[in-house]
Amino acid sequence: MNEELTTDAAAAARHARFGKLPERIGFEDMTEQVRADPSAGINSYDPEGSWKYYSCLALDLGL
């Protein structure tokens, strides 16, 4: 491919900034391995707040 000559200063700045693609990133650099904490979800139950998530069709219809 031939480079086109640009006479416009804005076009030259765009070409300098966006004229080529960035370098390729390897899959190893995109992923991260972290050990799971086995006790992370043990104390997450809240009996006082559990009524917010209760769903019953009979209660919704007022039966």
Protein Blocks (a to p, Z undefined) as FASTA:
>chain_A
ZZdddfbfklmmmmmmmmpccddddfklmpccddddfklmmmmpcfklmmmmgccfklmn
oZZ
